[in-house]
Amino acid sequence: MAKKSSGATSGKGKDKGSGEEPATFTQALRAGEGFDLAALSPRATPGFDGDKADGEKAMEGLGDRLSELQERLYAESRGGGSRSVLLVIQGMDTSGKGGIMRHVVGSFDPQGVAITAFKAPSDEEKKHPFLWRIRNALPGPGDIGVFDRSHYEDVLIVRVHDLVPQSQWSRRYTQINDFEAKVVESGTTVVKVMLHISSDEQKARLAERLDRPDKHWKYNPGDLDERARWADYQEAYQVAIEKCSTDVAPWFVVPADRKWYARLAVTNLVLEHLEALDPQWPEADFDVEAEQRRLSLMP
């Protein structure tokens, strides 16, 4: 079902009848030069021309494939490998970050995954440069790190709420790019995902949380205060994506009004990056045949 798209800026899925070759979700969702967040429909399905039923069918087997590749990555590190993966998830409130954690990250073995949910910095964290707590949460060899929000909060919420002077947050884009380049150089593949939800869809999801007692625990009155700054956040995301979608750590913008599509897209983004890594089982550091003989002689 994956088809070549003109990219995330198009706001479309496959151009029917175009005759274009199949493409990856990585190609379809990458925010390249000239990316325009406002031009991308949050209900679009770039790289996929099916409906919800097709999407659910396309998800079949992907979790098993993710699990296998994660195990290979983990095993590779036990043989001396140093590679890892960092999945960064950003988005407005109700954009579906929780669903991604359950449906995508939930496919992995917990022993090889480290999930960090970044909240407002603690008093201790405020004593250090803004990337200090991020650096401390990076995945180790063989691990998959997942950031629920990330260092980008320091050019998003900080910018929108004027928490530090503009002269300070404006320098952070370059600092982030330099930091991510070093992270990639050290052997970590960085997959940055922005879940792109519409204002109308967010309002509907917030209304559902208020209507259903079983979802009240998810509701935070502060969500409406942040929603009131919607335009400011869209501008902040646009600039962050423009300035920090680099060759070594590009942004992938996933339309998120359709939950099934967002989960399918992020699953495939992670899968495609793991397949590109192609982690290998390490060779045994013992004599396999000798151990087989020993075992055969045991009662």
C-alpha positions as CSV (number, residue, x, y, z in Angstrom):
1,M,0.0,0.0,0.0
2,A,3.0,2.3,0.3
3,K,3.2,4.6,-2.7
4,K,5.6,7.3,-3.7
5,S,4.4,10.8,-2.6
6,S,5.8,14.2,-3.5
7,G,6.6,14.5,0.2
8,A,5.1,15.7,3.4
9,T,4.6,19.1,2.0
10,S,2.1,17.9,-0.4
11,G,-0.6,17.1,2.1
12,K,-1.7,14.2,-0.1
13,G,-1.3,10.5,-0.4
14,K,-0.6,8.8,-3.7
15,D,-1.4,10.7,-6.8
16,K,-3.8,8.2,-8.5
17,G,-2.8,7.4,-12.0
18,S,0.6,9.0,-11.7
19,G,2.4,5.8,-12.4
20,E,5.1,6.6,-9.9
21,E,7.2,3.9,-8.3
22,P,6.5,2.7,-4.7
23,A,8.1,4.8,-2.0
24,T,8.9,4.4,1.7
25,F,7.1,6.2,4.5
26,T,10.6,7.7,5.2
27,Q,10.5,9.4,1.8
28,A,6.9,10.4,2.0
29,L,7.0,12.0,5.4
30,R,10.4,13.6,5.5
31,A,10.3,17.4,5.9
32,G,12.6,18.7,3.2
33,E,13.6,22.1,1.9
34,G,10.6,24.4,1.6
35,F,8.4,22.4,4.0
36,D,5.2,24.2,4.9
37,L,3.4,22.8,7.9
38,A,0.2,24.8,7.1
39,A,0.0,23.2,3.7
40,L,0.0,19.7,5.0
41,S,-3.5,18.4,5.8
42,P,-3.7,16.7,9.2
43,R,-6.1,14.2,7.6
44,A,-3.8,13.3,4.7
45,T,-2.2,9.9,4.4
46,P,1.1,10.4,2.6
47,G,2.5,7.3,1.1
48,F,-0.7,5.3,1.7
49,D,-3.9,5.3,-0.4
50,G,-6.0,2.8,1.7
51,D,-8.7,3.4,4.3
52,K,-8.8,2.5,7.9
53,A,-9.5,-1.2,7.2
54,D,-6.6,-1.3,4.8
55,G,-4.4,0.4,7.3
56,E,-5.3,-2.1,10.0
57,K,-4.6,-5.0,7.6
58,A,-1.3,-3.4,6.7
59,M,-0.3,-3.4,10.4
60,E,-0.5,-7.2,10.6
61,G,2.9,-8.7,11.1
62,L,4.7,-5.4,11.5
63,G,4.9,-5.7,15.3
64,D,6.6,-9.1,15.0
65,R,9.1,-7.6,12.5
66,L,9.9,-4.7,14.8
67,S,10.4,-7.1,17.7
68,E,12.8,-9.3,15.7
69,L,14.9,-6.4,14.6
70,Q,15.0,-4.9,18.1
71,E,16.2,-8.3,19.4
72,R,18.9,-8.4,16.8
73,L,20.0,-4.8,17.6
74,Y,20.1,-5.7,21.3
75,A,22.1,-9.0,20.6
76,E,24.5,-7.1,18.3
77,S,25.5,-4.9,21.2
78,R,26.3,-7.9,23.3
79,G,28.8,-8.9,20.7
80,G,30.5,-5.5,20.9
81,G,28.2,-3.4,18.6
82,S,27.6,0.2,19.6
83,R,24.6,1.2,17.5
84,S,21.2,2.3,19.0
85,V,18.0,4.1,17.9
86,L,16.4,7.2,19.4
87,L,12.7,7.9,18.6
88,V,11.6,11.4,19.3
89,I,7.8,12.0,19.5
90,Q,6.5,15.6,19.5
91,G,3.1,17.0,19.1
92,M,0.3,19.1,20.6
93,D,-1.8,17.8,23.4
94,T,-4.1,14.9,22.3
95,S,-2.0,14.4,19.1
96,G,-1.7,10.7,19.8
97,K,1.6,10.3,21.6
98,G,0.1,7.8,24.0
99,G,-1.3,5.7,21.2
100,I,2.2,5.6,19.6
101,M,3.6,4.4,22.9
102,R,1.1,1.6,23.1
103,H,0.9,0.4,19.5
104,V,4.4,1.0,18.3
105,V,6.8,1.1,21.2
106,G,4.6,-1.7,22.8
107,S,6.0,-4.1,20.2
108,F,9.4,-4.0,21.8
109,D,10.9,-6.1,24.6
110,P,11.0,-3.7,27.6
111,Q,14.6,-4.7,28.5
112,G,15.9,-3.0,25.4
113,V,13.7,0.1,25.6
114,A,14.1,3.3,27.6
115,I,11.1,5.7,27.6
116,T,11.7,9.2,28.9
117,A,8.8,11.6,29.3
118,F,10.2,15.1,29.6
119,K,8.2,17.4,31.8
120,A,9.1,20.9,33.0
121,P,12.7,20.8,34.2
122,S,13.4,20.2,37.8
123,D,15.3,22.7,40.0
124,E,18.4,20.4,39.6
125,E,18.0,20.3,35.8
126,K,17.7,24.1,35.7
127,K,21.2,24.4,37.1
128,H,22.6,22.9,33.9
129,P,22.5,23.7,30.1
130,F,19.2,22.7,28.5
131,L,20.7,19.7,26.8
132,W,22.1,18.2,30.0
133,R,19.1,16.2,30.9
134,I,18.7,15.1,27.3
135,R,22.2,13.8,27.0
136,N,21.7,11.8,30.3
137,A,18.7,10.1,28.7
138,L,20.3,8.9,25.5
139,P,20.0,5.2,24.7
140,G,23.0,2.9,25.3
141,P,24.4,0.4,22.8
142,G,21.7,-1.9,21.5
143,D,18.9,0.0,23.1
144,I,16.0,1.9,21.6
145,G,15.4,5.2,23.4
146,V,12.0,6.9,23.2
147,F,11.5,10.6,24.0
148,D,7.9,11.6,24.8
149,R,8.5,15.3,24.1
150,S,12.2,16.2,24.1
151,H,14.8,18.9,23.8
152,Y,12.5,20.6,21.3
153,E,10.4,21.8,24.2
154,D,13.2,24.3,24.7
155,V,12.4,26.0,21.3
156,L,8.6,25.4,21.5
157,I,7.1,26.0,24.9
158,V,10.0,28.2,25.9
159,R,9.5,30.3,22.8
160,V,5.7,30.5,23.0
161,H,5.7,31.5,26.7
162,D,8.8,33.7,26.6
163,L,10.4,31.7,29.4
164,V,13.9,32.8,28.4
165,P,15.1,35.8,26.3
166,Q,14.8,35.4,22.5
167,S,18.6,35.8,22.2
168,Q,18.9,32.6,24.2
169,W,16.3,30.4,22.6
170,S,17.2,31.5,19.1
171,R,20.7,30.1,19.6
172,R,19.3,26.7,20.6
173,Y,18.5,25.6,17.0
174,T,22.2,25.5,16.1
175,Q,23.0,23.9,19.5
176,I,20.4,21.2,18.8
177,N,21.8,20.5,15.3
178,D,25.3,20.2,16.6
179,F,24.2,18.0,19.5
180,E,22.2,15.7,17.2
181,A,25.1,15.4,14.7
182,K,27.3,14.2,17.5
183,V,24.7,11.7,18.7
184,V,24.4,10.3,15.2
185,E,28.2,10.2,14.8
186,S,28.4,8.1,18.0
187,G,26.2,5.4,16.4
188,T,22.6,6.4,17.3
189,T,20.0,6.6,14.5
190,V,17.7,9.5,15.3
191,V,14.0,9.3,14.1
192,K,12.2,12.6,14.9
193,V,8.4,12.5,14.5
194,M,6.0,15.4,14.8
195,L,2.4,14.3,15.1
196,H,0.4,17.0,13.1
197,I,-3.1,17.4,14.4
198,S,-5.7,19.9,13.4
199,S,-7.3,22.4,15.8
200,D,-10.8,20.9,15.1
201,E,-9.6,17.4,15.9
202,Q,-7.9,18.5,19.1
203,K,-11.1,20.2,20.2
204,A,-13.1,17.0,19.5
205,R,-10.6,14.9,21.5
206,L,-10.6,17.3,24.4
207,A,-14.4,17.2,24.4
208,E,-14.4,13.4,24.5
209,R,-12.1,13.5,27.5
210,L,-14.6,15.8,29.3
211,D,-17.6,13.7,28.2
212,R,-16.3,10.4,29.4
213,P,-15.5,9.8,33.1
214,D,-13.0,7.1,32.1
215,K,-11.0,9.7,30.3
216,H,-11.1,12.5,32.9
217,W,-7.7,11.3,34.2
218,K,-6.2,12.3,30.9
219,Y,-7.7,15.8,31.0
220,N,-5.7,18.8,32.2
221,P,-7.3,22.3,32.5
222,G,-3.9,23.6,31.3
223,D,-4.5,22.0,28.0
224,L,-7.0,24.7,27.1
225,D,-4.5,27.4,28.1
226,E,-2.0,25.9,25.6
227,R,-4.7,25.5,23.0
228,A,-5.4,29.3,23.2
229,R,-1.8,29.7,21.9
230,W,-2.4,27.4,18.9
231,A,-1.1,29.8,16.2
232,D,2.0,30.5,18.2
233,Y,2.8,26.8,18.6
234,Q,2.2,26.2,14.9
235,E,4.7,29.0,14.1
236,A,7.2,27.5,16.6
237,Y,6.9,24.1,15.1
238,Q,7.3,25.4,11.6
239,V,10.6,27.2,12.6
240,A,11.9,24.2,14.5
241,I,11.3,21.9,11.6
242,E,12.8,24.3,9.1
243,K,15.9,24.9,11.1
244,C,16.4,21.4,12.5
245,S,15.4,19.0,9.7
246,T,19.0,18.1,8.8
247,D,20.5,15.4,6.6
248,V,21.7,13.4,9.6
249,A,18.6,13.9,11.7
250,P,15.6,14.9,9.5
251,W,12.1,15.6,10.8
252,F,9.2,13.4,9.8
253,V,5.8,15.1,9.9
254,V,2.9,12.6,10.4
255,P,-0.7,13.8,9.8
256,A,-2.4,12.6,13.0
257,D,-6.1,13.4,12.7
258,R,-6.6,9.7,11.6
259,K,-5.2,7.7,14.5
260,W,-4.9,4.5,12.5
261,Y,-2.8,6.3,9.9
262,A,-0.5,7.9,12.4
263,R,0.2,4.5,14.1
264,L,0.8,2.9,10.7
265,A,3.1,5.6,9.6
266,V,5.3,5.7,12.8
267,T,5.5,1.9,12.9
268,N,6.8,1.9,9.3
269,L,9.2,4.8,10.0
270,V,10.8,2.9,12.8
271,L,10.7,-0.3,10.9
272,E,12.4,1.2,7.8
273,H,15.2,2.7,9.9
274,L,15.8,-0.6,11.7
275,E,15.8,-2.4,8.4
276,A,18.4,0.1,7.1
277,L,20.6,-0.7,10.1
278,D,20.2,-4.4,9.4
279,P,21.5,-5.5,12.8
280,Q,23.2,-8.8,12.9
281,W,23.3,-11.7,15.3
282,P,26.7,-11.8,16.9
283,E,29.0,-14.8,16.3
284,A,29.3,-17.2,19.2
285,D,32.4,-16.6,21.3
286,F,32.6,-20.3,22.2
287,D,33.0,-23.6,20.3
288,V,29.4,-24.5,19.3
289,E,30.2,-28.0,18.2
290,A,32.0,-28.7,21.4
291,E,29.1,-27.5,23.5
292,Q,26.7,-29.6,21.4
293,R,28.8,-32.7,22.1
294,R,28.9,-31.9,25.8
295,L,25.1,-31.5,25.8
296,S,24.5,-34.7,23.9
297,L,26.5,-36.7,26.6
298,M,24.3,-35.4,29.4
299,P,21.4,-37.4,30.8
